[in-house]
Amino acid sequence: MEIPLTIQPPEEFTREPITLGDHLRRCRIELGLYQKDVAAKLGVTTPTVWNWENRGSVDLRFTPRVIEFLGYNPISQPKDLLEKLAWYKLINGLTLEQLGVEMGRDPEQLADWLSGRHEPCRRNREKIEIFLANCAEIVNRQGSADKKCLSRIGAYN
């Protein structure tokens, strides 16, 4: 007498990942890596990877490393101009000061814009659009970041 055996896939594969930590966990499992392996590759501790996977949020300064490890950017780009600027800041792991240097802007002015305390004038909106367009052009020249994590195995072995 044979009893059919149905193996349930891990929870990570039955639901769509929402947070960056969810994506990290799914990719780690697909690659057959332990948290300590991912921690070593990202230059953090094992408990840090556990926190990211279980609490969902990744420290700002490590966001670019996690996106690079994944081989794709799971954080969708918004449509609104200021939200795009905040998205650019996030995926590049920039502080307001670093973004200010890149844009040639005062970090306090950027903080006011990104928090919604002030709206940039038309001229400043145009400068933000130009800045973001130039950044997109650089990304396109480097190649698309929309690859699956399995395509990154070679880069981390």
N, CA and C atoms as an extended XYZ file, in Angstrom:
471
Properties=species:S:1:pos:R:3:atomname:S:1:resname:S:1:resid:I:1 pbc="F F F"
N         0.842       -1.171        0.000 N   MET     1
C         0.000        0.000        0.000 CA  MET     1
C         0.890        1.238        0.000 C   MET     1
N         0.640        2.129       -0.958 N   GLU     2
C         1.409        3.355       -1.044 CA  GLU     2
C         0.581        4.520       -0.546 C   GLU     2
N         1.231        5.375        0.217 N   ILE     3
C         0.586        6.591        0.695 CA  ILE     3
C         1.264        7.763       -0.013 C   ILE     3
N         0.487        8.520       -0.798 N   PRO     4
C         1.111        9.646       -1.502 CA  PRO     4
C         1.588       10.700       -0.507 C   PRO     4
N         2.764       11.204       -0.767 N   LEU     5
C         3.364       12.197        0.112 CA  LEU     5
C         3.347       13.552       -0.587 C   LEU     5
N         2.709       14.493        0.033 N   THR     6
C         2.665       15.847       -0.512 CA  THR     6
C         3.538       16.738        0.361 C   THR     6
N         4.545       17.293       -0.249 N   ILE     7
C         5.449       18.177        0.486 CA  ILE     7
C         4.966       19.611        0.311 C   ILE     7
N         4.725       20.246        1.427 N   GLN     8
C         4.280       21.638        1.397 CA  GLN     8
C         5.483       22.554        1.192 C   GLN     8
N         5.364       23.508        0.267 N   PRO     9
C         6.470       24.451        0.089 CA  PRO     9
C         6.597       25.347        1.318 C   PRO     9
N         7.796       25.842        1.590 N   PRO    10
C         7.963       26.747        2.733 CA  PRO    10
C         7.056       27.974        2.583 C   PRO    10
N         6.698       28.544        3.690 N   GLU    11
C         5.805       29.704        3.710 CA  GLU    11
C         6.329       30.831        2.812 C   GLU    11
N         7.656       30.980        2.749 N   GLU    12
C         8.262       32.043        1.957 CA  GLU    12
C         7.874       31.959        0.485 C   GLU    12
N         7.492       30.760        0.012 N   PHE    13
C         7.172       30.578       -1.395 CA  PHE    13
C         5.672       30.520       -1.662 C   PHE    13
N         4.847       30.575       -0.618 N   THR    14
C         3.406       30.527       -0.814 CA  THR    14
C         2.776       31.909       -0.784 C   THR    14
N         3.509       32.902       -0.322 N   ARG    15
C         2.973       34.273       -0.297 CA  ARG    15
C         3.989       35.213       -0.946 C   ARG    15
N         3.463       36.287       -1.470 N   GLU    16
C         4.326       37.271       -2.121 CA  GLU    16
C         5.120       38.047       -1.068 C   GLU    16
N         6.412       38.222       -1.292 N   PRO    17
C         7.192       39.033       -0.347 CA  PRO    17
C         6.740       40.484       -0.415 C   PRO    17
N         6.680       41.109        0.745 N   ILE    18
C         6.228       42.500        0.821 CA  ILE    18
C         7.398       43.423        1.152 C   ILE    18
N         8.083       43.116        2.227 N   THR    19
C         9.170       43.980        2.681 CA  THR    19
C        10.491       43.567        2.041 C   THR    19
N        11.475       44.426        2.168 N   LEU    20
C        12.810       44.101        1.679 CA  LEU    20
C        13.350       42.880        2.421 C   LEU    20
N        13.025       42.764        3.707 N   GLY    21
C        13.428       41.594        4.490 CA  GLY    21
C        12.800       40.308        3.977 C   GLY    21
N        11.525       40.392        3.537 N   ASP    22
C        10.856       39.218        2.948 CA  ASP    22
C        11.574       38.776        1.678 C   ASP    22
N        11.941       39.741        0.852 N   HIS    23
C        12.657       39.421       -0.389 CA  HIS    23
C        14.012       38.793       -0.076 C   HIS    23
N        14.676       39.326        0.931 N   LEU    24
C        15.984       38.797        1.324 CA  LEU    24
C        15.860       37.345        1.771 C   LEU    24
N        14.864       37.059        2.591 N   ARG    25
C        14.660       35.685        3.071 CA  ARG    25
C        14.382       34.726        1.909 C   ARG    25
N        13.484       35.139        1.004 N   ARG    26
C        13.140       34.275       -0.121 CA  ARG    26
C        14.373       33.993       -0.983 C   ARG    26
N        15.131       35.019       -1.269 N   CYS    27
C        16.325       34.855       -2.099 CA  CYS    27
C        17.349       33.960       -1.394 C   CYS    27
N        17.532       34.176       -0.105 N   ARG    28
C        18.487       33.363        0.666 CA  ARG    28
C        18.110       31.888        0.596 C   ARG    28
N        16.828       31.607        0.762 N   ILE    29
C        16.362       30.219        0.740 CA  ILE    29
C        16.508       29.634       -0.661 C   ILE    29
N        16.176       30.414       -1.702 N   GLU    30
C        16.339       29.942       -3.083 CA  GLU    30
C        17.796       29.577       -3.371 C   GLU    30
N        18.708       30.365       -2.800 N   LEU    31
C        20.134       30.121       -3.029 CA  LEU    31
C        20.694       29.030       -2.120 C   LEU    31
N        19.887       28.574       -1.151 N   GLY    32
C        20.341       27.534       -0.229 CA  GLY    32
C        21.376       28.038        0.759 C   GLY    32
N        21.268       29.308        1.132 N   LEU    33
C        22.233       29.908        2.049 CA  LEU    33
C        21.660       30.010        3.455 C   LEU    33
N        22.544       29.995        4.422 N   TYR    34
C        22.173       30.263        5.803 CA  TYR    34
C        22.262       31.763        6.057 C   TYR    34
N        21.608       32.204        7.132 N   GLN    35
C        21.682       33.618        7.480 CA  GLN    35
C        23.125       34.060        7.695 C   GLN    35
N        23.946       33.182        8.267 N   LYS    36
C        25.340       33.542        8.508 CA  LYS    36
C        26.091       33.749        7.189 C   LYS    36
N        25.715       32.992        6.147 N   ASP    37
C        26.340       33.160        4.831 CA  ASP    37
C        25.994       34.520        4.240 C   ASP    37
N        24.720       34.874        4.334 N   VAL    38
C        24.267       36.168        3.814 CA  VAL    38
C        24.912       37.293        4.617 C   VAL    38
N        24.986       37.117        5.920 N   ALA    39
C        25.608       38.134        6.774 CA  ALA    39
C        27.054       38.375        6.353 C   ALA    39
N        27.783       37.309        6.100 N   ALA    40
C        29.180       37.448        5.682 CA  ALA    40
C        29.281       38.175        4.342 C   ALA    40
N        28.379       37.873        3.416 N   LYS    41
C        28.398       38.504        2.099 CA  LYS    41
C        28.039       39.990        2.170 C   LYS    41
N        27.172       40.340        3.122 N   LEU    42
C        26.723       41.724        3.238 CA  LEU    42
C        27.548       42.536        4.243 C   LEU    42
N        28.437       41.873        4.969 N   GLY    43
C        29.271       42.581        5.933 CA  GLY    43
C        28.538       42.996        7.192 C   GLY    43
N        27.594       42.150        7.625 N   VAL    44
C        26.838       42.402        8.856 CA  VAL    44
C        26.878       41.145        9.716 C   VAL    44
N        26.224       41.190       10.864 N   THR    45
C        26.185       40.023       11.742 CA  THR    45
C        24.957       39.161       11.413 C   THR    45
N        25.000       37.911       11.848 N   THR    46
C        23.875       37.001       11.639 CA  THR    46
C        22.600       37.532       12.303 C   THR    46
N        22.672       38.048       13.554 N   PRO    47
C        21.441       38.595       14.145 CA  PRO    47
C        20.853       39.767       13.351 C   PRO    47
N        21.710       40.507       12.662 N   THR    48
C        21.212       41.610       11.837 CA  THR    48
C        20.365       41.072       10.694 C   THR    48
N        20.842       40.026       10.032 N   VAL    49
C        20.066       39.418        8.941 CA  VAL    49
C        18.762       38.862        9.499 C   VAL    49
N        18.801       38.215       10.663 N   TRP    50
C        17.581       37.694       11.283 CA  TRP    50
C        16.595       38.832       11.515 C   TRP    50
N        17.070       39.955       12.051 N   ASN    51
C        16.194       41.108       12.301 CA  ASN    51
C        15.574       41.618       11.000 C   ASN    51
N        16.378       41.738        9.960 N   TRP    52
C        15.853       42.216        8.689 CA  TRP    52
C        14.783       41.284        8.158 C   TRP    52
N        15.037       39.985        8.227 N   GLU    53
C        14.080       39.013        7.690 CA  GLU    53
C        12.804       38.942        8.520 C   GLU    53
N        12.906       39.125        9.808 N   ASN    54
C        11.741       38.967       10.672 CA  ASN    54
C        11.030       40.266       11.000 C   ASN    54
N        11.724       41.360       10.889 N   ARG    55
C        11.099       42.653       11.177 CA  ARG    55
C        10.858       43.450        9.904 C   ARG    55
N        11.453       43.012        8.805 N   GLY    56
C        11.161       43.594        7.495 CA  GLY    56
C        11.982       44.783        7.069 C   GLY    56
N        12.410       45.608        8.004 N   SER    57
C        13.112       46.817        7.593 CA  SER    57
C        14.622       46.615        7.631 C   SER    57
N        15.268       47.118        6.598 N   VAL    58
C        16.715       47.036        6.465 CA  VAL    58
C        17.278       48.415        6.760 C   VAL    58
N        18.390       48.473        7.481 N   ASP    59
C        19.028       49.755        7.761 CA  ASP    59
C        19.320       50.476        6.459 C   ASP    59
N        19.069       51.773        6.451 N   LEU    60
C        19.228       52.586        5.252 CA  LEU    60
C        20.587       52.393        4.584 C   LEU    60
N        21.637       52.385        5.362 N   ARG    61
C        22.973       52.308        4.763 CA  ARG    61
C        23.258       50.955        4.114 C   ARG    61
N        22.482       49.915        4.459 N   PHE    62
C        22.687       48.590        3.880 CA  PHE    62
C        21.710       48.268        2.749 C   PHE    62
N        20.746       49.142        2.513 N   THR    63
C        19.757       48.899        1.467 CA  THR    63
C        20.403       48.643        0.104 C   THR    63
N        21.388       49.448       -0.326 N   PRO    64
C        21.996       49.161       -1.643 CA  PRO    64
C        22.668       47.789       -1.702 C   PRO    64
N        23.300       47.359       -0.608 N   ARG    65
C        23.944       46.032       -0.591 CA  ARG    65
C        22.917       44.921       -0.714 C   ARG    65
N        21.789       45.082       -0.019 N   VAL    66
C        20.741       44.057       -0.081 CA  VAL    66
C        20.160       43.995       -1.493 C   VAL    66
N        19.912       45.152       -2.097 N   ILE    67
C        19.384       45.189       -3.466 CA  ILE    67
C        20.389       44.545       -4.421 C   ILE    67
N        21.662       44.823       -4.237 N   GLU    68
C        22.684       44.210       -5.087 CA  GLU    68
C        22.717       42.695       -4.891 C   GLU    68
N        22.595       42.253       -3.640 N   PHE    69
C        22.571       40.815       -3.361 CA  PHE    69
C        21.384       40.149       -4.041 C   PHE    69
N        20.208       40.796       -3.969 N   LEU    70
C        19.008       40.235       -4.588 CA  LEU    70
C        19.154       40.160       -6.106 C   LEU    70
N        19.834       41.141       -6.667 N   GLY    71
C        19.957       41.198       -8.123 CA  GLY    71
C        18.796       41.918       -8.783 C   GLY    71
N        17.910       42.475       -7.995 N   TYR    72
C        16.786       43.258       -8.504 CA  TYR    72
C        16.339       44.198       -7.397 C   TYR    72
N        15.587       45.217       -7.771 N   ASN    73
C        15.099       46.182       -6.794 CA  ASN    73
C        13.615       45.942       -6.553 C   ASN    73
N        13.255       45.399       -5.387 N   PRO    74
C        11.843       45.123       -5.119 CA  PRO    74
C        11.046       46.344       -4.665 C   PRO    74
N        11.722       47.462       -4.461 N   ILE    75
C        11.043       48.676       -4.005 CA  ILE    75
C        10.586       49.433       -5.247 C   ILE    75
N         9.291       49.417       -5.500 N   SER    76
C         8.782       50.014       -6.730 CA  SER    76
C         8.941       51.526       -6.729 C   SER    76
N         9.220       52.045       -7.920 N   GLN    77
C         9.428       53.474       -8.066 CA  GLN    77
C         8.075       54.177       -8.114 C   GLN    77
N         7.881       55.179       -7.270 N   PRO    78
C         6.603       55.899       -7.261 CA  PRO    78
C         6.476       56.837       -8.465 C   PRO    78
N         5.301       57.392       -8.642 N   LYS    79
C         5.038       58.308       -9.763 CA  LYS    79
C         5.313       59.763       -9.385 C   LYS    79
N         5.000       60.160       -8.155 N   ASP    80
C         5.161       61.539       -7.703 CA  ASP    80
C         6.636       61.935       -7.662 C   ASP    80
N         6.940       63.162       -8.044 N   LEU    81
C         8.322       63.616       -8.145 CA  LEU    81
C         9.073       63.537       -6.810 C   LEU    81
N         8.478       64.063       -5.749 N   LEU    82
C         9.167       64.040       -4.457 CA  LEU    82
C         9.261       62.627       -3.891 C   LEU    82
N         8.264       61.801       -4.170 N   GLU    83
C         8.345       60.402       -3.753 CA  GLU    83
C         9.450       59.681       -4.520 C   GLU    83
N         9.659       60.046       -5.787 N   LYS    84
C        10.765       59.486       -6.565 CA  LYS    84
C        12.105       59.882       -5.950 C   LYS    84
N        12.188       61.129       -5.503 N   LEU    85
C        13.424       61.593       -4.875 CA  LEU    85
C        13.675       60.821       -3.577 C   LEU    85
N        12.633       60.604       -2.784 N   ALA    86
C        12.760       59.822       -1.550 CA  ALA    86
C        13.140       58.377       -1.878 C   ALA    86
N        12.564       57.825       -2.955 N   TRP    87
C        12.888       56.472       -3.409 CA  TRP    87
C        14.357       56.394       -3.805 C   TRP    87
N        14.833       57.373       -4.548 N   TYR    88
C        16.240       57.408       -4.963 CA  TYR    88
C        17.148       57.425       -3.726 C   TYR    88
N        16.790       58.252       -2.754 N   LYS    89
C        17.556       58.345       -1.503 CA  LYS    89
C        17.583       56.994       -0.796 C   LYS    89
N        16.436       56.323       -0.733 N   LEU    90
C        16.329       55.032       -0.045 CA  LEU    90
C        17.149       53.940       -0.723 C   LEU    90
N        16.951       53.745       -2.023 N   ILE    91
C        17.613       52.619       -2.676 CA  ILE    91
C        19.121       52.797       -2.776 C   ILE    91
N        19.570       54.042       -2.644 N   ASN    92
C        21.010       54.290       -2.667 CA  ASN    92
C        21.590       54.419       -1.262 C   ASN    92
N        20.739       54.284       -0.238 N   GLY    93
C        21.203       54.320        1.143 CA  GLY    93
C        21.810       55.654        1.540 C   GLY    93
N        21.254       56.733        1.011 N   LEU    94
C        21.824       58.054        1.249 CA  LEU    94
C        21.191       58.753        2.440 C   LEU    94
N        22.013       59.461        3.178 N   THR    95
C        21.499       60.373        4.194 CA  THR    95
C        21.084       61.655        3.479 C   THR    95
N        20.391       62.528        4.186 N   LEU    96
C        20.036       63.813        3.585 CA  LEU    96
C        21.279       64.602        3.199 C   LEU    96
N        22.314       64.491        4.018 N   GLU    97
C        23.559       65.198        3.726 CA  GLU    97
C        24.193       64.677        2.433 C   GLU    97
N        24.220       63.365        2.272 N   GLN    98
C        24.801       62.773        1.059 CA  GLN    98
C        23.979       63.130       -0.178 C   GLN    98
N        22.649       63.083       -0.047 N   LEU    99
C        21.797       63.472       -1.163 CA  LEU    99
C        22.011       64.944       -1.498 C   LEU    99
N        22.157       65.766       -0.468 N   GLY   100
C        22.407       67.187       -0.682 CA  GLY   100
C        23.685       67.430       -1.462 C   GLY   100
N        24.732       66.668       -1.151 N   VAL   101
C        25.997       66.800       -1.882 CA  VAL   101
C        25.790       66.402       -3.341 C   VAL   101
N        25.101       65.277       -3.579 N   GLU   102
C        24.864       64.819       -4.954 CA  GLU   102
C        24.070       65.831       -5.769 C   GLU   102
N        23.098       66.467       -5.115 N   MET   103
C        22.216       67.388       -5.826 CA  MET   103
C        22.701       68.829       -5.788 C   MET   103
N        23.674       69.115       -4.922 N   GLY   104
C        24.097       70.499       -4.740 CA  GLY   104
C        23.036       71.311       -4.017 C   GLY   104
N        22.382       70.677       -3.053 N   ARG   105
C        21.295       71.295       -2.295 CA  ARG   105
C        21.574       71.230       -0.805 C   ARG   105
N        20.954       72.116       -0.060 N   ASP   106
C        21.043       72.121        1.391 CA  ASP   106
C        20.222       70.946        1.922 C   ASP   106
N        20.799       70.118        2.810 N   PRO   107
C        20.047       68.977        3.365 CA  PRO   107
C        18.768       69.386        4.084 C   PRO   107
N        18.764       70.558        4.717 N   GLU   108
C        17.550       71.007        5.403 CA  GLU   108
C        16.436       71.301        4.404 C   GLU   108
N        16.820       71.858        3.254 N   GLN   109
C        15.834       72.111        2.205 CA  GLN   109
C        15.258       70.787        1.711 C   GLN   109
N        16.121       69.798        1.508 N   LEU   110
C        15.654       68.482        1.084 CA  LEU   110
C        14.733       67.865        2.127 C   LEU   110
N        15.095       68.013        3.401 N   ALA   111
C        14.259       67.468        4.484 CA  ALA   111
C        12.879       68.113        4.463 C   ALA   111
N        12.830       69.418        4.223 N   ASP   112
C        11.541       70.110        4.149 CA  ASP   112
C        10.701       69.580        2.984 C   ASP   112
N        11.338       69.375        1.836 N   TRP   113
C        10.611       68.867        0.677 CA  TRP   113
C        10.113       67.447        0.911 C   TRP   113
N        11.010       66.580        1.408 N   LEU   114
C        10.661       65.165        1.552 CA  LEU   114
C         9.666       64.920        2.680 C   LEU   114
N         9.642       65.799        3.663 N   SER   115
C         8.686       65.629        4.761 CA  SER   115
C         7.332       66.252        4.445 C   SER   115
N         7.275       67.048        3.378 N   GLY   116
C         6.026       67.706        3.019 CA  GLY   116
C         5.825       69.042        3.700 C   GLY   116
N         6.829       69.508        4.457 N   ARG   117
C         6.702       70.814        5.123 CA  ARG   117
C         6.661       71.951        4.109 C   ARG   117
N         7.407       71.798        3.023 N   HIS   118
C         7.436       72.811        1.961 CA  HIS   118
C         7.404       72.126        0.611 C   HIS   118
N         6.810       72.799       -0.344 N   GLU   119
C         6.810       72.333       -1.727 CA  GLU   119
C         7.910       73.076       -2.475 C   GLU   119
N         8.668       72.386       -3.295 N   PRO   120
C         9.664       73.103       -4.093 CA  PRO   120
C         8.968       73.968       -5.151 C   PRO   120
N         9.563       75.107       -5.440 N   CYS   121
C         9.016       75.971       -6.476 CA  CYS   121
C         9.182       75.290       -7.843 C   CYS   121
N         8.586       75.873       -8.872 N   ARG   122
C         8.633       75.285      -10.208 CA  ARG   122
C        10.063       75.070      -10.680 C   ARG   122
N        10.919       76.061      -10.468 N   ARG   123
C        12.319       75.944      -10.904 CA  ARG   123
C        13.027       74.793      -10.188 C   ARG   123
N        12.793       74.656       -8.880 N   ASN   124
C        13.415       73.563       -8.133 CA  ASN   124
C        12.844       72.204       -8.537 C   ASN   124
N        11.550       72.155       -8.850 N   ARG   125
C        10.952       70.902       -9.336 CA  ARG   125
C        11.614       70.480      -10.648 C   ARG   125
N        11.868       71.451      -11.508 N   GLU   126
C        12.548       71.155      -12.774 CA  GLU   126
C        13.954       70.620      -12.524 C   GLU   126
N        14.658       71.203      -11.551 N   LYS   127
C        16.011       70.737      -11.229 CA  LYS   127
C        15.980       69.317      -10.662 C   LYS   127
N        14.961       69.016       -9.855 N   ILE   128
C        14.818       67.660       -9.317 CA  ILE   128
C        14.562       66.682      -10.461 C   ILE   128
N        13.690       67.065      -11.390 N   GLU   129
C        13.395       66.207      -12.543 CA  GLU   129
C        14.654       65.933      -13.359 C   GLU   129
N        15.457       66.954      -13.585 N   ILE   130
C        16.703       66.792      -14.342 CA  ILE   130
C        17.657       65.865      -13.592 C   ILE   130
N        17.777       66.069      -12.281 N   PHE   131
C        18.652       65.225      -11.462 CA  PHE   131
C        18.228       63.760      -11.560 C   PHE   131
N        16.935       63.503      -11.387 N   LEU   132
C        16.446       62.123      -11.434 CA  LEU   132
C        16.578       61.523      -12.836 C   LEU   132
N        16.369       62.336      -13.865 N   ALA   133
C        16.529       61.849      -15.238 CA  ALA   133
C        17.986       61.465      -15.496 C   ALA   133
N        18.928       62.268      -15.012 N   ASN   134
C        20.350       61.954      -15.172 CA  ASN   134
C        20.707       60.675      -14.432 C   ASN   134
N        20.139       60.491      -13.252 N   CYS   135
C        20.401       59.270      -12.476 CA  CYS   135
C        19.848       58.053      -13.210 C   CYS   135
N        18.662       58.176      -13.791 N   ALA   136
C        18.054       57.063      -14.526 CA  ALA   136
C        18.896       56.719      -15.742 C   ALA   136
N        19.446       57.731      -16.383 N   GLU   137
C        20.296       57.499      -17.558 CA  GLU   137
C        21.537       56.705      -17.168 C   GLU   137
N        22.122       57.016      -16.019 N   ILE   138
C        23.305       56.295      -15.538 CA  ILE   138
C        22.954       54.845      -15.248 C   ILE   138
N        21.806       54.612      -14.594 N   VAL   139
C        21.373       53.245      -14.275 CA  VAL   139
C        21.149       52.458      -15.564 C   VAL   139
N        20.515       53.080      -16.552 N   ASN   140
C        20.252       52.383      -17.816 CA  ASN   140
C        21.547       52.020      -18.533 C   ASN   140
N        22.571       52.870      -18.440 N   ARG   141
C        23.850       52.559      -19.070 CA  ARG   141
C        24.535       51.390      -18.375 C   ARG   141
N        24.299       51.237      -17.065 N   GLN   142
C        24.928       50.155      -16.309 CA  GLN   142
C        24.176       48.844      -16.480 C   GLN   142
N        22.989       48.887      -17.023 N   GLY   143
C        22.192       47.670      -17.212 CA  GLY   143
C        21.026       47.634      -16.255 C   GLY   143
N        20.026       46.911      -16.622 N   SER   144
C        18.815       46.815      -15.819 CA  SER   144
C        19.078       46.075      -14.525 C   SER   144
N        18.418       46.522      -13.460 N   ALA   145
C        18.554       45.872      -12.165 CA  ALA   145
C        17.415       44.897      -11.914 C   ALA   145
N        16.596       44.609      -12.929 N   ASP   146
C        15.442       43.725      -12.748 CA  ASP   146
C        15.780       42.278      -13.073 C   ASP   146
N        16.801       41.719      -12.424 N   LYS   147
C        17.189       40.323      -12.629 CA  LYS   147
C        16.703       39.522      -11.438 C   LYS   147
N        16.549       38.265      -11.619 N   LYS   148
C        16.152       37.399      -10.510 CA  LYS   148
C        17.356       37.083       -9.646 C   LYS   148
N        17.103       36.788       -8.374 N   CYS   149
C        18.217       36.579       -7.456 CA  CYS   149
C        19.056       35.369       -7.841 C   CYS   149
N        18.462       34.395       -8.480 N   LEU   150
C        19.242       33.214       -8.850 CA  LEU   150
C        20.319       33.538       -9.873 C   LEU   150
N        20.125       34.618      -10.628 N   SER   151
C        21.142       34.996      -11.607 CA  SER   151
C        22.368       35.588      -10.929 C   SER   151
N        22.281       35.856       -9.625 N   ARG   152
C        23.382       36.478       -8.892 CA  ARG   152
C        24.265       35.449       -8.181 C   ARG   152
N        23.971       34.180       -8.310 N   ILE   153
C        24.736       33.166       -7.584 CA  ILE   153
C        26.221       33.312       -7.853 C   ILE   153
N        26.596       33.457       -9.105 N   GLY   154
C        28.004       33.548       -9.458 CA  GLY   154
C        28.693       34.738       -8.835 C   GLY   154
N        27.971       35.829       -8.640 N   ALA   155
C        28.588       37.045       -8.093 CA  ALA   155
C        28.918       36.906       -6.616 C   ALA   155
N        28.332       35.945       -5.948 N   TYR   156
C        28.543       35.829       -4.510 CA  TYR   156
C        29.203       34.519       -4.095 C   TYR   156
N        29.627       33.719       -5.020 N   ASN   157
C        30.316       32.461       -4.664 CA  ASN   157
C        31.805       32.651       -4.696 C   ASN   157
